[in-house]
Amino acid sequence: MVAAQLDISVGQALIRLKAHSFGNDRPLKDVARDVVARTLRFDTQAEQDPKQ
């Protein structure tokens, strides 16, 4: 989903997930769960919102 939202490779999407996880002090599996549940997006609008 992240790769599709940002039009990037799967490897780059994993890096983004890991960075978000680390930067927000959350387990990677919780971040991934939020992406799958569509409560967390990585598109350009979400990146500008510090709450995401």
Residue pairs with C-beta under 8 A, 6 or more apart in sequence:
1 35
1 36
1 38
2 8
2 13
2 16
2 17
2 35
2 42
3 9
3 10
3 12
3 13
5 41
5 42
5 43
6 12
6 13
6 16
6 42
6 43
8 16
13 42
16 42
17 28
17 31
17 32
17 35
18 28
20 26
20 31
20 40
20 42
21 27
21 28
21 30
21 31
24 31
31 40
34 40
35 41
35 42
40 46
40 52
41 52
42 52
46 52
